Amino acid sequence: MARATKRGLDYFPMDIQMEDKIKLVEAKYGIEGFGIIIRLYQKIYANGYFIDWNEENVLLFSNEINIEITKINEIIEDSLNWQLFDRSLYENYFILTSHGIQVRYKEATYRRKQVKMYKQYNLLTGDEINVNVIYVDILTQNVNINRQNVNISTQSKVKKSKVKKSKVNNIYTQEIEEIFNCWLELLSDINNPQLTKKQRELITTKLKKWDKDKIIDAIQNYHEVLRSDYYYSHNFTFHNFIKQSNGVPRFIPGLDQKYDGDIWKDYQSISDRKNKKTDMLKKLYLEAQLEDEQGEGGIDIL
């Protein structure tokens, strides 16, 4: 049996450029943030040059380092903003990687006879690519089907499965587009995403739990809060706003017990107090103006 090709690394370098970017995380989150990034790099390089950042892996990572998922997601979002990880690949393929990570990976594997990398994940260009690198398509890699020996009953099951999945997706097509278009209309200057297959799948999972109108209301409420002089100023990506527990649930009461629309409630409370104060000042101003007019012209007594 042929020996499996090694993909991961046994160690990785901490170069100065990478450390400068990590300082931003450390400045905001302290040594805890620094430690989380280093642990992520360990997992990435153990896997090769990227890691799947899906719900299961986030949960396992949170349990492994004993830190809340919300805190981890906040650090990941800032890391994407500071380009520790590539945002495009994160939003389209749910992976964590970067140009720097891939450069270090190719430098560490230049002596290997062959290194396979997915062409959809590639961030290297020109001379940065080693001659031993073979790019494969992620959609066809590891597919090994002997078409001549496929059982008819298996084919029948696959066809039924595909038809069923298609019907499920069609149920939410209109709702998905309405949600996505609402974001583009209000928040495209903050984040201008693409409606990829992954994005559709994400929205579909949320539509199974939440009503479409609730999600749209949350987007509208987030837009109102973000554009106001309220203290909250976090710039979500569309993907993270829908996916993360501190996104939609913080702007609509009743979706979960943890947040229960806390930001929206607080914003409304402050807005109500401001409106009452404004109304009171207007009333006092009008009363004072009326007194001045009566004082100047006198009051006629019949």
N, C-alpha and C positions, 0 to 999 in steps of 0.2 A: 504494500500500500504506500502511495506517495505521501511524503511528509507535508503536512499543512503549512502553507506559507504564513510566516509570522507577520502580523500587521501592526501590533502595538510596540511601544518603546519601554525599555527597562528604567530609563531616567530621561529627564528633559532639562535643558539649560534655562537659567533665569537671567536673560540678557537685560541690559540697562533700559532699552526701549520699552520692553514689556513692564519692567518695574515702574517706569515713569507713569504709565497708564494705570497701573494698579494703585499708585499713590492717590489717585482721585477717589477710588473706592475706599481706601483706608481713611482718607480725609473726611469722608462723609459717614462711614459706618464703623470706623475704628479698626482694631486688630481683628475683630470678628469678620468684617467684610473682607479684609485681606486673606484671612484663613479660608473663607468660602471660595474665593477665586482660585487659590492655590489647589484646594481639593478638587475643584472642577477641572483645572489643568491636568491634575493627576489622572482623573478619569478619562479625559479626552485623549491624552497621550497613551494611556494603557489600551485604549480602543484603536488608536491610530492617529487621526488628525481631526476627528469630530466625535460628537456624542449626540444620540437622539435625545431630544429634550421633550419627551411626551409626558403625559400625566403620570404614568406608572414610574418612570425614572425620577421625576420630580419628587414623588411621594417616597420612593426608596432613599433618595439622596437626603431628603429632609429627616427621615428616620435615622439614617446613618450618622449624620452630624448633629442630630438633636437640636435643630433650629426650625422654627415655624416656616411653612411654605410661603406665607405672605411676605416674610422678611426676605426669603431667598428670591422670590419673584421681583421684589423691589430692587434688589441688587442686580439681578439679571437685566432688568429694564434700563437701569443707569449704565450698566456695562455696555449695553447695545448703543446707547446714546454716546458713550465715550469711545466707541469702536474697539472695545476689547473683543467683541464678537461681531460677526457680520449680520446686519439686520435683515437683509434680503433673503439670505439662506435660512435664517431663523423663521421668518414669516411664511416662506414658501415651502420649506421642507421640515420645519420643527427640529432643527439641529443647531448645535453650538460649535462654531469654528471661526477662524479668521485668517486673513492673509498671513499675519505673523506666525500663527500656529502652523500653517501649511508650509511656510518657508523653513521653520525649525524642523518640521517632520521630514521634509525632503533632504535637509542637510544631515539628519541623523540616519537616514536610510540609503545614502548614496552608494554604499558598498554592497547593498543587497542585490541579488541577481535580478529580481523582478519585484516591482511595487505596483499594486493595483490601486487606482483611485477612481472615484466616480466623477465623470465629466460634468454632471450637473452641479457638483459641489466645488468645482475647481475655481480657485482665486489666483492661481499662479499664471504668469505670462512669460512668453519668450524664453530668454536664457535661464529663467528661474526653474524651468522644468528639467529634471534629470533625464538622461537617456534611458534609464531603467524603469521609468514610469510608464505604465500601460493604463490608458483611460478606458473605463468600461461604462456602459449605460446602466443606471440604477434600475431601470424598468425591466431589463432583460437579464441582469446578473443573477446567478444562482437558479435560473430557470432550467430545469433538465427534464424535458418531457419526451418520452418515446411515443410519437404519434401513432405508430403502427400497433402498439400494444395497449392503447387506451381502451379501457372497458366501456362498453356502450352505456351501462348503467351509471358509470361515473360521469360520462358526458351529459347524460340526462339530468343528473343532480346539479352539475355546474350550470346548465342552461336555466334550470328552475331558480337557482340561487341568484343568477344575474337578473332574471326577470323580476324577481321579488325585490331585489335591491333597487332596481330602476324605478319601480312603483313607489317605493318608500321615498326616494330622492325627489320624485316628481311632486309628491304631496307638499313639500316645503319650498319648491322652486320660487314661487311668487313671494312667499314670506322672506326668504333669504335675500332676494333682490331688493325688496322694500327696506329691509334693515340696512343693507349695504349702501343703498342709494341715500338713505337718511344720513348716514355718516359722511358720505362724499359731499352732500349738499351743505352740511354744517361744519365739518371738521377736516376737509381735505387739505387745508393749509397747515394743519398740525401733523396729519399723517394721511398720505394719499396711497392707500393700498390697492392691490389687485384682487379681484374675486377669483382666487385659485381654487382648485379642487380641495385643498386642505382647508381653506377658509370656509368653503361650503360645508365640509364635514363638521367643522367646529360649530358653525351656527346651527346645523341640524341637531347636534347633541344638546345644545342649549334649548332649542325649540321643543324638545321632548320634555323639558322641565318647566320652561317659562313660556308665557304667552308672547306672541310677536309684538303686540302693542306695548307690553311692559318693557321689552328691550328697546323699542323705539323711544318710548317715554324717557328711559334712562339715558339714551344718547342725547336727547333734547335737553334734559336736565343737566347733564354733564356740560353740554355746550353753554348753557346759560350761566352755570357756576364759573366755568373757565373764563368766559368773556367779562365777568363782573369784577368788581374790586374786592371780592371775597378772598380770603387768604389762600384758598386751595388753588394750586397752579400746576399740578402734575399733568404733563403731556402724554397721554396714553396713545399707543398704537391701536388701531382697530382690533387687531388680533388679541392683544392683551386685555383690552377693555371688555371684550366678550368672554375671554377665557378665564381671567384671574378672578379670584374671590373678592378682591378689593376694587373691581371694576363696576359692572352693572349693579350688583347688590347694594352698593353704597349710594346709589342715586335713585333707587326705587324701594320704598318701604314694603315689607312683607315677603320678599324673596328668600330671605334666610334669617336665622335668629342671631347670627353673629354680628352683622352690620345693620340690617333692617333699615337701609336707606339713611344711615346716620349723617352723611355729608349733606344730603338734600334737606333733611329735617333741620339741621343746624343752619344751613343757608337760608331756609325759609323763615326760621325764627329770627335771625338777624335782620332779614329783609323786612319782616313785619314790624320789628322795633324801629327800624329806620323810617318806615312809612308812617308809623304813629308819631314819631318825633317830627317828621316833616309836616304832617297835618297839624300838629299842635303849633309849630312855628308859624305856619300860614294863618292859623286862626288868631294867634296873638298879633301878628302883623296887621291883619284886617281890622281887629278891634282897636289897635293903636291908631291906624289910619282914620277910622271912623271918629275916634275921640278928637283927633287933630282937626278934622273937618268941622265938628260940632263946636269946638273951642274957638275957631276962627270966625265962623259965621253966626254963632249964637244959636239959641233954640227959640223958635217962635212959639209963643203961648197965646192961644186964642181965648 
